[in-house]
Amino acid sequence: MSTTIATLANNVQSRIEENPVGGPGAWWSRQFEVYTALIEACNDLMLLIGRPTQIVNFPLTLIPNQVWQTVPKGWLLITDIQGAGAPLYKVNLWDMDYLQSSWGSDWTQDVDDAAKRWCPIGFGMFAVHPACSTPQTVNVAAIQYPTTDVWPYTGAETVPFEDNYFEALEIYAAAYCRLKELGGEAQIGFQLLDQYMGIAKRMTQIADRRDPLLFTMSFGASGRTNPTTMR
């Protein structure tokens, strides 16, 4: 896997009819838009199909007396937090605000010896409850960025996918660029997104038949691969 983002950028510029291909771009900036679109495509495709595997574990010291915590640089998102001897329960902000159990609407003011639950807030932050009164070290399971989180991108970043995924990445990036326009360009962008989703769905099905849950374009339901038929 040694293909760079710049290599795929040439194909993306051809898809969006950017002339000259390989140049800075007349309508779409190669560095600030095409490269960014490809990096976003890598992030999105990894989250959809679960590959490449980028799960890492690292210790993190929670800031005391603070409910709102920041995800460290280099990690795309947190999936689990392990406390001292037990995992922190994963909830969401809606649970904290409306499904109150042993806490009230002023839960952001609660402080105790250790945090018991956590909830994600977008990609860059998370909340713990109650806030710990002293620094508490927890073990965090997180997904690492497949490429980099340092912007602007240079084009030298290596694509972490195999060659058969390149088409999906290029289609996503082309849709990203076209969607910034209105009218016909945006309509083409939506069509490209549908193609990208279809490829992601198919790649999930053929990547590993052992996966219990697979990406699906339907809402609120998971899909499975068809069982292998003996002929």
N, C-alpha and C positions, 0 to 999 in steps of 0.2 A: 504494500500500500504506500506508494510514493507519488501518487498523482497530486498535484497542487491545485488549490482553488483557482489560480490564474489559468490553468489549462481548461477547466470547466467553464470559466468565464468567457472564453472565446466562443464556445458552443452556445452559451446563453445569449451573447451578443448577436449571433447568427439567428437564433430563434426570435429575437425581438427586432430583427432587421436593422441592427445598429451598424452604421457604416462610418469609418472603416472598422472591421473586426480586429480586436487587439489594441485599439487605440483608447484614448481616455473616455470616449463616448460623447456623442453630440446631444442626445436626449436623456440618456441615463449615464450617470457617472460610473465608470468602471470600478474605481476604488471605493467610493462611498455608497453606491447602490448595488452594483452587481456582486461585488465581494460580500457585502453585508447580506444580500439575499441568499447567497450560497451558504454562508455560515448559519443563518437562520434555518435554512433547509436541512442542514446536518443536524441541528438541535431538534427540530420538529420530527424528522424521520426517526431519529434515535428513540424519542419518546413514544412514537407510534408503534414501532416494531420491536423495541427492546434490544436493539443491537446497533453498534457494538456494546458489549457489557461494560458499563462504566461505573459500577457500584464500588464505592470506597468507604472505609470506616476511619474516623479520626476523633480524637478527644477534643472537646470544646468546653471552655469554662464560661458558664452563664454569668452575665453581668448582674450583680446583686441588686435587689430592690427595683428591678426593672422588668416589666412584663414584656415589652417589645424588644426583641433580639434581632441581630443582623446576621444573615447567612454569610460566612466568610467568602472572600474572593476565590474564584476557581471552581466553585461548586454550582451546578445548574439549579439543583433543588434538593431538599431534604426529604427522605422517605421514612425515616424512623429515628427515634431517640431513646437510648437506653440509659436509665438512671442507675443509682446505686442498688443493685440487686433486683431491679424490676424495670420494665419498660415504661416510659411515659405514655399515657393514653393519648391517642391521636383524635382530636376533635376538629371543629371548625368554628369560625367566629359566630355563625348563626347559632350553633349549639350553646356557645358561651353566653350569648345575649338573650336567647329565648327559651332554651331548654335547661333552665337553671335548676340545679339540684341542691348541693350544699353551699351554694354561693348566691350572691345577689347581683343586681344590675351594676353594682359598683365593683365587680370582680377585678377590674384592673388595679384596684388599690390593695388587694389581698397580698399578704406577705407571710411566709412560713419558712420552716427550716429547709425544705426542698420542694422543687416543682413536682407536680403529680401528672400534669397533662400538657399537651402542646397543640398548636394549630398553625398551619402554614398561612402566610399572608403574601400572596403572589409568589414570585421567585426569589426576591431579595431579602425577605424578612420572615420571622415567625414569632409567635407569642407563646409564653409559658404561663401556667397558673398552678398554684400561686407563685408570685415572684419569690426567689430564694433570698433569705436575709443575709447570707454570706456567699462568697463565690462557690458555685457548685460545678464540678466537672462531670460532664455526661459524655457518652459515646454516641456519635452521630453516624448514621448510615446515609450517604448522599450519592447523587449522581454527578459525576464529573463532566465538565464541558467536553464534548467530543473533539473539539479543535482548540479554541482559545476564547477568552473573554476580554482580550485586550483589543480595544478599538482605537483608531481605524485599522483595518486589516491590510496586510501587505500583498496578499496573493500567494505568498510562499507557504501558507498554512497547508498541511497535508490533509487530504480527504480521508476520513477514517473508514470508508466503506469500500466494498469490492466493486469491480467494474460494472456489474449488472445493476447496481443501484444508481449509477451516474445519471441515467435518463430521468429518474424521479427527481433528483436534486436539481437538474437543469430545468425541468418543467416547473418546479416550485419557484425557482429564481425568476424564470420568465413571467410567471403569474404575478409575482411580487412586483416586478417592474411595470407590467401592464396595468395593474390595479391602481397605480398612482394617477393614471389618466382617467378621463371620463368617456362616456359614450361607448363606441365600438371597442376601443382598447380594453376597457374594463370588462365588457362582456366576454371578450376573448380570455381575459384573465380568470374569470370565474370558470370557464370551460376547462382551462388548464388546471385549475385547482381540482376539479372533478377527476381529471386524468391522473393527477398526482395521488389523490386518495385511493383511486382504483388500484394503482401500482402498489401503494403501501399495503393495502388489504391483501393483494395477491402475494406479496413478498412475505407477509406474516404467515400465510397459509403454508407456503412451501419451505420456509426457513427451518422449522422444527416441529414435527408432528406431535412432540411430547408436550408442547405448551398447553396448559389447561384453559387459558383465556387468550383470545385472539382479538386483534383490532377489527372493528366492524364500523361501517358507515351508518348503521342504524343507531337510534337514540335509546339509551337505557337498557341495552341488552348486549351480551357478548356472543360471539360466534365461535363455532368450532369447525375444524377441517372435516371433510367427509372421510369416513373410514376407508382404509385401503381395501379394494375389492379384488378378490382372487378370481382369475379367469381360467 
